[in-house]
Amino acid sequence: MAEGLVLLVIGMVTVFGFLQLMVSIMNLSAKFFIKLEERRPAPQPAAAPAVQLDLAPIAIAIAAAKNRTR
């Protein structure tokens, strides 16, 4: 009975210690990434596409295929 209690205590202390370590590492990494994000330059807005696509032939092909399947 005493050995079981010793194993229980050792196991629970080990799990508690590991969880404390994991939470501490996660908090430190969160602080690190917040500071890293502040140093990052702001994203530039996307430029308009230089090429305008003519979608009329695609629309005609879709309409023809749809008409053929009726």
PDB file of N, CA, C and O in Angstrom, chain B, residues numbered from 101:
ATOM      1  N   MET B 101       0.811  -1.189   0.000  1.00  0.00           N
ATOM      2  CA  MET B 101       0.000   0.000   0.000  1.00  0.00           C
ATOM      3  C   MET B 101       0.862   1.263   0.000  1.00  0.00           C
ATOM      4  O   MET B 101       0.561   2.218  -0.717  1.00  0.00           O
ATOM      5  N   ALA B 102       1.916   1.274   0.787  1.00  0.00           N
ATOM      6  CA  ALA B 102       2.790   2.437   0.880  1.00  0.00           C
ATOM      7  C   ALA B 102       3.518   2.675  -0.440  1.00  0.00           C
ATOM      8  O   ALA B 102       3.723   3.821  -0.839  1.00  0.00           O
ATOM      9  N   GLU B 103       3.913   1.584  -1.125  1.00  0.00           N
ATOM     10  CA  GLU B 103       4.597   1.737  -2.414  1.00  0.00           C
ATOM     11  C   GLU B 103       3.666   2.380  -3.447  1.00  0.00           C
ATOM     12  O   GLU B 103       4.100   3.197  -4.259  1.00  0.00           O
ATOM     13  N   GLY B 104       2.402   2.012  -3.410  1.00  0.00           N
ATOM     14  CA  GLY B 104       1.431   2.594  -4.332  1.00  0.00           C
ATOM     15  C   GLY B 104       1.262   4.089  -4.108  1.00  0.00           C
ATOM     16  O   GLY B 104       1.165   4.864  -5.059  1.00  0.00           O
ATOM     17  N   LEU B 105       1.227   4.480  -2.852  1.00  0.00           N
ATOM     18  CA  LEU B 105       1.098   5.903  -2.551  1.00  0.00           C
ATOM     19  C   LEU B 105       2.342   6.680  -2.976  1.00  0.00           C
ATOM     20  O   LEU B 105       2.242   7.804  -3.468  1.00  0.00           O
ATOM     21  N   VAL B 106       3.513   6.074  -2.782  1.00  0.00           N
ATOM     22  CA  VAL B 106       4.761   6.722  -3.207  1.00  0.00           C
ATOM     23  C   VAL B 106       4.761   6.900  -4.718  1.00  0.00           C
ATOM     24  O   VAL B 106       5.110   7.970  -5.215  1.00  0.00           O
ATOM     25  N   LEU B 107       4.371   5.855  -5.459  1.00  0.00           N
ATOM     26  CA  LEU B 107       4.311   5.960  -6.914  1.00  0.00           C
ATOM     27  C   LEU B 107       3.274   6.996  -7.353  1.00  0.00           C
ATOM     28  O   LEU B 107       3.492   7.732  -8.316  1.00  0.00           O
ATOM     29  N   LEU B 108       2.159   7.047  -6.648  1.00  0.00           N
ATOM     30  CA  LEU B 108       1.125   8.026  -6.950  1.00  0.00           C
ATOM     31  C   LEU B 108       1.663   9.440  -6.788  1.00  0.00           C
ATOM     32  O   LEU B 108       1.472  10.285  -7.662  1.00  0.00           O
ATOM     33  N   VAL B 109       2.327   9.694  -5.681  1.00  0.00           N
ATOM     34  CA  VAL B 109       2.864  11.037  -5.414  1.00  0.00           C
ATOM     35  C   VAL B 109       3.948  11.391  -6.427  1.00  0.00           C
ATOM     36  O   VAL B 109       3.962  12.503  -6.954  1.00  0.00           O
ATOM     37  N   ILE B 110       4.852  10.459  -6.703  1.00  0.00           N
ATOM     38  CA  ILE B 110       5.922  10.717  -7.668  1.00  0.00           C
ATOM     39  C   ILE B 110       5.326  11.013  -9.046  1.00  0.00           C
ATOM     40  O   ILE B 110       5.767  11.938  -9.727  1.00  0.00           O
ATOM     41  N   GLY B 111       4.337  10.241  -9.451  1.00  0.00           N
ATOM     42  CA  GLY B 111       3.720  10.443 -10.757  1.00  0.00           C
ATOM     43  C   GLY B 111       3.001  11.771 -10.846  1.00  0.00           C
ATOM     44  O   GLY B 111       3.112  12.472 -11.851  1.00  0.00           O
ATOM     45  N   MET B 112       2.270  12.122  -9.813  1.00  0.00           N
ATOM     46  CA  MET B 112       1.527  13.382  -9.846  1.00  0.00           C
ATOM     47  C   MET B 112       2.471  14.577  -9.797  1.00  0.00           C
ATOM     48  O   MET B 112       2.227  15.578 -10.470  1.00  0.00           O
ATOM     49  N   VAL B 113       3.539  14.492  -9.018  1.00  0.00           N
ATOM     50  CA  VAL B 113       4.514  15.578  -8.968  1.00  0.00           C
ATOM     51  C   VAL B 113       5.200  15.724 -10.320  1.00  0.00           C
ATOM     52  O   VAL B 113       5.438  16.842 -10.776  1.00  0.00           O
ATOM     53  N   THR B 114       5.517  14.609 -10.961  1.00  0.00           N
ATOM     54  CA  THR B 114       6.153  14.645 -12.279  1.00  0.00           C
ATOM     55  C   THR B 114       5.232  15.303 -13.303  1.00  0.00           C
ATOM     56  O   THR B 114       5.668  16.167 -14.063  1.00  0.00           O
ATOM     57  N   VAL B 115       3.979  14.906 -13.328  1.00  0.00           N
ATOM     58  CA  VAL B 115       3.022  15.487 -14.273  1.00  0.00           C
ATOM     59  C   VAL B 115       2.818  16.973 -13.979  1.00  0.00           C
ATOM     60  O   VAL B 115       2.803  17.786 -14.903  1.00  0.00           O
ATOM     61  N   PHE B 116       2.662  17.333 -12.720  1.00  0.00           N
ATOM     62  CA  PHE B 116       2.486  18.736 -12.358  1.00  0.00           C
ATOM     63  C   PHE B 116       3.700  19.561 -12.772  1.00  0.00           C
ATOM     64  O   PHE B 116       3.550  20.657 -13.311  1.00  0.00           O
ATOM     65  N   GLY B 117       4.896  19.045 -12.527  1.00  0.00           N
ATOM     66  CA  GLY B 117       6.118  19.752 -12.917  1.00  0.00           C
ATOM     67  C   GLY B 117       6.204  19.933 -14.429  1.00  0.00           C
ATOM     68  O   GLY B 117       6.564  21.006 -14.912  1.00  0.00           O
ATOM     69  N   PHE B 118       5.875  18.882 -15.170  1.00  0.00           N
ATOM     70  CA  PHE B 118       5.900  18.975 -16.625  1.00  0.00           C
ATOM     71  C   PHE B 118       4.895  20.006 -17.120  1.00  0.00           C
ATOM     72  O   PHE B 118       5.212  20.793 -18.011  1.00  0.00           O
ATOM     73  N   LEU B 119       3.687  20.016 -16.556  1.00  0.00           N
ATOM     74  CA  LEU B 119       2.675  20.980 -16.982  1.00  0.00           C
ATOM     75  C   LEU B 119       3.104  22.409 -16.650  1.00  0.00           C
ATOM     76  O   LEU B 119       2.889  23.318 -17.451  1.00  0.00           O
ATOM     77  N   GLN B 120       3.702  22.613 -15.493  1.00  0.00           N
ATOM     78  CA  GLN B 120       4.202  23.937 -15.145  1.00  0.00           C
ATOM     79  C   GLN B 120       5.283  24.385 -16.119  1.00  0.00           C
ATOM     80  O   GLN B 120       5.299  25.538 -16.549  1.00  0.00           O
ATOM     81  N   LEU B 121       6.178  23.480 -16.463  1.00  0.00           N
ATOM     82  CA  LEU B 121       7.238  23.787 -17.422  1.00  0.00           C
ATOM     83  C   LEU B 121       6.640  24.137 -18.786  1.00  0.00           C
ATOM     84  O   LEU B 121       7.075  25.093 -19.428  1.00  0.00           O
ATOM     85  N   MET B 122       5.659  23.376 -19.223  1.00  0.00           N
ATOM     86  CA  MET B 122       5.042  23.615 -20.517  1.00  0.00           C
ATOM     87  C   MET B 122       4.325  24.969 -20.545  1.00  0.00           C
ATOM     88  O   MET B 122       4.447  25.703 -21.525  1.00  0.00           O
ATOM     89  N   VAL B 123       3.592  25.305 -19.506  1.00  0.00           N
ATOM     90  CA  VAL B 123       2.902  26.601 -19.444  1.00  0.00           C
ATOM     91  C   VAL B 123       3.908  27.739 -19.437  1.00  0.00           C
ATOM     92  O   VAL B 123       3.696  28.755 -20.101  1.00  0.00           O
ATOM     93  N   SER B 124       5.000  27.584 -18.696  1.00  0.00           N
ATOM     94  CA  SER B 124       6.029  28.631 -18.655  1.00  0.00           C
ATOM     95  C   SER B 124       6.654  28.840 -20.027  1.00  0.00           C
ATOM     96  O   SER B 124       6.846  29.977 -20.455  1.00  0.00           O
ATOM     97  N   ILE B 125       6.968  27.765 -20.708  1.00  0.00           N
ATOM     98  CA  ILE B 125       7.561  27.871 -22.051  1.00  0.00           C
ATOM     99  C   ILE B 125       6.571  28.505 -23.023  1.00  0.00           C
ATOM    100  O   ILE B 125       6.968  29.316 -23.859  1.00  0.00           O
ATOM    101  N   MET B 126       5.306  28.154 -22.930  1.00  0.00           N
ATOM    102  CA  MET B 126       4.301  28.744 -23.819  1.00  0.00           C
ATOM    103  C   MET B 126       4.148  30.246 -23.558  1.00  0.00           C
ATOM    104  O   MET B 126       4.014  31.024 -24.502  1.00  0.00           O
ATOM    105  N   ASN B 127       4.167  30.652 -22.304  1.00  0.00           N
ATOM    106  CA  ASN B 127       4.069  32.084 -21.990  1.00  0.00           C
ATOM    107  C   ASN B 127       5.289  32.849 -22.487  1.00  0.00           C
ATOM    108  O   ASN B 127       5.152  33.947 -23.026  1.00  0.00           O
ATOM    109  N   LEU B 128       6.470  32.284 -22.313  1.00  0.00           N
ATOM    110  CA  LEU B 128       7.678  32.933 -22.810  1.00  0.00           C
ATOM    111  C   LEU B 128       7.677  33.030 -24.330  1.00  0.00           C
ATOM    112  O   LEU B 128       8.070  34.055 -24.887  1.00  0.00           O
ATOM    113  N   SER B 129       7.240  31.975 -25.000  1.00  0.00           N
ATOM    114  CA  SER B 129       7.206  32.028 -26.465  1.00  0.00           C
ATOM    115  C   SER B 129       6.153  33.024 -26.943  1.00  0.00           C
ATOM    116  O   SER B 129       6.351  33.667 -27.974  1.00  0.00           O
ATOM    117  N   ALA B 130       5.046  33.169 -26.228  1.00  0.00           N
ATOM    118  CA  ALA B 130       4.032  34.158 -26.611  1.00  0.00           C
ATOM    119  C   ALA B 130       4.614  35.567 -26.512  1.00  0.00           C
ATOM    120  O   ALA B 130       4.417  36.378 -27.417  1.00  0.00           O
ATOM    121  N   LYS B 131       5.321  35.867 -25.436  1.00  0.00           N
ATOM    122  CA  LYS B 131       5.947  37.175 -25.291  1.00  0.00           C
ATOM    123  C   LYS B 131       6.982  37.415 -26.383  1.00  0.00           C
ATOM    124  O   LYS B 131       7.088  38.520 -26.913  1.00  0.00           O
ATOM    125  N   PHE B 132       7.742  36.380 -26.716  1.00  0.00           N
ATOM    126  CA  PHE B 132       8.752  36.494 -27.765  1.00  0.00           C
ATOM    127  C   PHE B 132       8.115  36.803 -29.111  1.00  0.00           C
ATOM    128  O   PHE B 132       8.588  37.682 -29.831  1.00  0.00           O
ATOM    129  N   PHE B 133       7.047  36.094 -29.458  1.00  0.00           N
ATOM    130  CA  PHE B 133       6.419  36.286 -30.760  1.00  0.00           C
ATOM    131  C   PHE B 133       5.668  37.611 -30.835  1.00  0.00           C
ATOM    132  O   PHE B 133       5.543  38.180 -31.919  1.00  0.00           O
ATOM    133  N   ILE B 134       5.169  38.110 -29.719  1.00  0.00           N
ATOM    134  CA  ILE B 134       4.529  39.434 -29.723  1.00  0.00           C
ATOM    135  C   ILE B 134       5.577  40.499 -30.023  1.00  0.00           C
ATOM    136  O   ILE B 134       5.331  41.400 -30.824  1.00  0.00           O
ATOM    137  N   LYS B 135       6.747  40.404 -29.386  1.00  0.00           N
ATOM    138  CA  LYS B 135       7.810  41.374 -29.660  1.00  0.00           C
ATOM    139  C   LYS B 135       8.326  41.231 -31.083  1.00  0.00           C
ATOM    140  O   LYS B 135       8.658  42.227 -31.726  1.00  0.00           O
ATOM    141  N   LEU B 136       8.397  40.010 -31.577  1.00  0.00           N
ATOM    142  CA  LEU B 136       8.849  39.778 -32.943  1.00  0.00           C
ATOM    143  C   LEU B 136       7.859  40.382 -33.936  1.00  0.00           C
ATOM    144  O   LEU B 136       8.272  40.928 -34.959  1.00  0.00           O
ATOM    145  N   GLU B 137       6.581  40.293 -33.656  1.00  0.00           N
ATOM    146  CA  GLU B 137       5.549  40.852 -34.540  1.00  0.00           C
ATOM    147  C   GLU B 137       5.633  42.376 -34.574  1.00  0.00           C
ATOM    148  O   GLU B 137       5.382  42.984 -35.615  1.00  0.00           O
ATOM    149  N   GLU B 138       5.981  42.997 -33.453  1.00  0.00           N
ATOM    150  CA  GLU B 138       6.097  44.462 -33.410  1.00  0.00           C
ATOM    151  C   GLU B 138       7.248  44.940 -34.283  1.00  0.00           C
ATOM    152  O   GLU B 138       7.176  46.043 -34.826  1.00  0.00           O
ATOM    153  N   ARG B 139       8.277  44.171 -34.431  1.00  0.00           N
ATOM    154  CA  ARG B 139       9.425  44.560 -35.246  1.00  0.00           C
ATOM    155  C   ARG B 139       9.194  44.356 -36.736  1.00  0.00           C
ATOM    156  O   ARG B 139       9.885  44.947 -37.565  1.00  0.00           O
ATOM    157  N   ARG B 140       8.242  43.535 -37.065  1.00  0.00           N
ATOM    158  CA  ARG B 140       7.977  43.209 -38.468  1.00  0.00           C
ATOM    159  C   ARG B 140       7.353  44.409 -39.182  1.00  0.00           C
ATOM    160  O   ARG B 140       6.472  45.062 -38.623  1.00  0.00           O
ATOM    161  N   PRO B 141       7.794  44.711 -40.408  1.00  0.00           N
ATOM    162  CA  PRO B 141       7.200  45.841 -41.121  1.00  0.00           C
ATOM    163  C   PRO B 141       5.750  45.546 -41.502  1.00  0.00           C
ATOM    164  O   PRO B 141       5.358  44.391 -41.671  1.00  0.00           O
ATOM    165  N   ALA B 142       4.970  46.608 -41.633  1.00  0.00           N
ATOM    166  CA  ALA B 142       3.558  46.454 -41.980  1.00  0.00           C
ATOM    167  C   ALA B 142       3.438  45.890 -43.403  1.00  0.00           C
ATOM    168  O   ALA B 142       4.229  46.251 -44.274  1.00  0.00           O
ATOM    169  N   PRO B 143       2.475  45.023 -43.643  1.00  0.00           N
ATOM    170  CA  PRO B 143       2.320  44.467 -44.983  1.00  0.00           C
ATOM    171  C   PRO B 143       1.860  45.539 -45.967  1.00  0.00           C
ATOM    172  O   PRO B 143       1.054  46.409 -45.635  1.00  0.00           O
ATOM    173  N   GLN B 144       2.384  45.455 -47.166  1.00  0.00           N
ATOM    174  CA  GLN B 144       2.024  46.395 -48.220  1.00  0.00           C
ATOM    175  C   GLN B 144       0.730  45.943 -48.879  1.00  0.00           C
ATOM    176  O   GLN B 144       0.512  44.744 -49.055  1.00  0.00           O
ATOM    177  N   PRO B 145      -0.130  46.885 -49.244  1.00  0.00           N
ATOM    178  CA  PRO B 145      -1.357  46.480 -49.933  1.00  0.00           C
ATOM    179  C   PRO B 145      -1.022  45.860 -51.286  1.00  0.00           C
ATOM    180  O   PRO B 145      -0.064  46.255 -51.951  1.00  0.00           O
ATOM    181  N   ALA B 146      -1.820  44.898 -51.669  1.00  0.00           N
ATOM    182  CA  ALA B 146      -1.577  44.208 -52.934  1.00  0.00           C
ATOM    183  C   ALA B 146      -1.862  45.150 -54.097  1.00  0.00           C
ATOM    184  O   ALA B 146      -2.844  45.892 -54.101  1.00  0.00           O
ATOM    185  N   ALA B 147      -0.976  45.095 -55.076  1.00  0.00           N
ATOM    186  CA  ALA B 147      -1.145  45.935 -56.253  1.00  0.00           C
ATOM    187  C   ALA B 147      -2.192  45.318 -57.167  1.00  0.00           C
ATOM    188  O   ALA B 147      -2.397  44.105 -57.170  1.00  0.00           O
ATOM    189  N   ALA B 148      -2.845  46.166 -57.938  1.00  0.00           N
ATOM    190  CA  ALA B 148      -3.845  45.687 -58.890  1.00  0.00           C
ATOM    191  C   ALA B 148      -3.139  44.864 -59.963  1.00  0.00           C
ATOM    192  O   ALA B 148      -2.000  45.164 -60.321  1.00  0.00           O
ATOM    193  N   PRO B 149      -3.800  43.832 -60.478  1.00  0.00           N
ATOM    194  CA  PRO B 149      -3.156  43.027 -61.518  1.00  0.00           C
ATOM    195  C   PRO B 149      -2.871  43.870 -62.758  1.00  0.00           C
ATOM    196  O   PRO B 149      -3.697  44.681 -63.177  1.00  0.00           O
ATOM    197  N   ALA B 150      -1.707  43.667 -63.330  1.00  0.00           N
ATOM    198  CA  ALA B 150      -1.296  44.453 -64.490  1.00  0.00           C
ATOM    199  C   ALA B 150      -2.033  44.013 -65.754  1.00  0.00           C
ATOM    200  O   ALA B 150      -2.204  44.809 -66.677  1.00  0.00           O
ATOM    201  N   VAL B 151      -2.465  42.773 -65.801  1.00  0.00           N
ATOM    202  CA  VAL B 151      -3.097  42.246 -67.000  1.00  0.00           C
ATOM    203  C   VAL B 151      -4.591  42.073 -66.729  1.00  0.00           C
ATOM    204  O   VAL B 151      -4.980  41.486 -65.720  1.00  0.00           O
ATOM    205  N   GLN B 152      -5.410  42.580 -67.621  1.00  0.00           N
ATOM    206  CA  GLN B 152      -6.853  42.383 -67.534  1.00  0.00           C
ATOM    207  C   GLN B 152      -7.218  41.171 -68.382  1.00  0.00           C
ATOM    208  O   GLN B 152      -6.861  41.098 -69.558  1.00  0.00           O
ATOM    209  N   LEU B 153      -7.917  40.239 -67.792  1.00  0.00           N
ATOM    210  CA  LEU B 153      -8.311  39.042 -68.518  1.00  0.00           C
ATOM    211  C   LEU B 153      -9.639  39.278 -69.216  1.00  0.00           C
ATOM    212  O   LEU B 153     -10.553  39.883 -68.657  1.00  0.00           O
ATOM    213  N   ASP B 154      -9.730  38.787 -70.454  1.00  0.00           N
ATOM    214  CA  ASP B 154     -10.987  38.850 -71.187  1.00  0.00           C
ATOM    215  C   ASP B 154     -11.734  37.556 -70.895  1.00  0.00           C
ATOM    216  O   ASP B 154     -11.343  36.485 -71.359  1.00  0.00           O
ATOM    217  N   LEU B 155     -12.803  37.661 -70.127  1.00  0.00           N
ATOM    218  CA  LEU B 155     -13.538  36.478 -69.697  1.00  0.00           C
ATOM    219  C   LEU B 155     -14.660  36.090 -70.648  1.00  0.00           C
ATOM    220  O   LEU B 155     -15.340  35.090 -70.421  1.00  0.00           O
ATOM    221  N   ALA B 156     -14.864  36.862 -71.704  1.00  0.00           N
ATOM    222  CA  ALA B 156     -15.951  36.569 -72.640  1.00  0.00           C
ATOM    223  C   ALA B 156     -15.798  35.197 -73.296  1.00  0.00           C
ATOM    224  O   ALA B 156     -16.780  34.456 -73.349  1.00  0.00           O
ATOM    225  N   PRO B 157     -14.613  34.815 -73.800  1.00  0.00           N
ATOM    226  CA  PRO B 157     -14.512  33.484 -74.423  1.00  0.00           C
ATOM    227  C   PRO B 157     -14.792  32.340 -73.436  1.00  0.00           C
ATOM    228  O   PRO B 157     -15.343  31.307 -73.818  1.00  0.00           O
ATOM    229  N   ILE B 158     -14.412  32.530 -72.181  1.00  0.00           N
ATOM    230  CA  ILE B 158     -14.659  31.499 -71.169  1.00  0.00           C
ATOM    231  C   ILE B 158     -16.162  31.387 -70.916  1.00  0.00           C
ATOM    232  O   ILE B 158     -16.698  30.283 -70.810  1.00  0.00           O
ATOM    233  N   ALA B 159     -16.837  32.531 -70.820  1.00  0.00           N
ATOM    234  CA  ALA B 159     -18.284  32.520 -70.601  1.00  0.00           C
ATOM    235  C   ALA B 159     -19.003  31.864 -71.784  1.00  0.00           C
ATOM    236  O   ALA B 159     -19.969  31.128 -71.588  1.00  0.00           O
ATOM    237  N   ILE B 160     -18.540  32.125 -73.000  1.00  0.00           N
ATOM    238  CA  ILE B 160     -19.142  31.513 -74.190  1.00  0.00           C
ATOM    239  C   ILE B 160     -18.956  30.002 -74.154  1.00  0.00           C
ATOM    240  O   ILE B 160     -19.888  29.256 -74.455  1.00  0.00           O
ATOM    241  N   ALA B 161     -17.757  29.542 -73.787  1.00  0.00           N
ATOM    242  CA  ALA B 161     -17.492  28.100 -73.732  1.00  0.00           C
ATOM    243  C   ALA B 161     -18.358  27.422 -72.670  1.00  0.00           C
ATOM    244  O   ALA B 161     -18.864  26.321 -72.888  1.00  0.00           O
ATOM    245  N   ILE B 162     -18.525  28.072 -71.533  1.00  0.00           N
ATOM    246  CA  ILE B 162     -19.373  27.500 -70.467  1.00  0.00           C
ATOM    247  C   ILE B 162     -20.817  27.431 -70.923  1.00  0.00           C
ATOM    248  O   ILE B 162     -21.499  26.429 -70.704  1.00  0.00           O
ATOM    249  N   ALA B 163     -21.289  28.512 -71.566  1.00  0.00           N
ATOM    250  CA  ALA B 163     -22.676  28.525 -72.041  1.00  0.00           C
ATOM    251  C   ALA B 163     -22.902  27.454 -73.104  1.00  0.00           C
ATOM    252  O   ALA B 163     -23.941  26.793 -73.110  1.00  0.00           O
ATOM    253  N   ALA B 164     -21.925  27.278 -74.009  1.00  0.00           N
ATOM    254  CA  ALA B 164     -22.055  26.263 -75.047  1.00  0.00           C
ATOM    255  C   ALA B 164     -22.077  24.865 -74.430  1.00  0.00           C
ATOM    256  O   ALA B 164     -22.867  24.019 -74.848  1.00  0.00           O
ATOM    257  N   ALA B 165     -21.227  24.618 -73.450  1.00  0.00           N
ATOM    258  CA  ALA B 165     -21.199  23.295 -72.827  1.00  0.00           C
ATOM    259  C   ALA B 165     -22.485  23.041 -72.055  1.00  0.00           C
ATOM    260  O   ALA B 165     -23.006  21.926 -72.073  1.00  0.00           O
ATOM    261  N   LYS B 166     -22.998  24.048 -71.384  1.00  0.00           N
ATOM    262  CA  LYS B 166     -24.233  23.902 -70.645  1.00  0.00           C
ATOM    263  C   LYS B 166     -25.420  23.667 -71.592  1.00  0.00           C
ATOM    264  O   LYS B 166     -26.303  22.857 -71.309  1.00  0.00           O
ATOM    265  N   ASN B 167     -25.421  24.384 -72.713  1.00  0.00           N
ATOM    266  CA  ASN B 167     -26.492  24.217 -73.704  1.00  0.00           C
ATOM    267  C   ASN B 167     -26.458  22.828 -74.331  1.00  0.00           C
ATOM    268  O   ASN B 167     -27.506  22.259 -74.635  1.00  0.00           O
ATOM    269  N   ARG B 168     -25.280  22.291 -74.521  1.00  0.00           N
ATOM    270  CA  ARG B 168     -25.123  20.969 -75.147  1.00  0.00           C
ATOM    271  C   ARG B 168     -25.626  19.849 -74.233  1.00  0.00           C
ATOM    272  O   ARG B 168     -26.126  18.830 -74.711  1.00  0.00           O
ATOM    273  N   THR B 169     -25.491  20.045 -72.908  1.00  0.00           N
ATOM    274  CA  THR B 169     -25.899  18.990 -71.975  1.00  0.00           C
ATOM    275  C   THR B 169     -27.408  18.993 -71.720  1.00  0.00           C
ATOM    276  O   THR B 169     -27.915  18.069 -71.084  1.00  0.00           O
ATOM    277  N   ARG B 170     -28.123  19.981 -72.187  1.00  0.00           N
ATOM    278  CA  ARG B 170     -29.578  20.014 -71.970  1.00  0.00           C
ATOM    279  C   ARG B 170     -30.302  19.079 -72.851  1.00  0.00           C
ATOM    280  O   ARG B 170     -31.528  18.994 -72.786  1.00  0.00           O
TER     281      ARG B 170
END
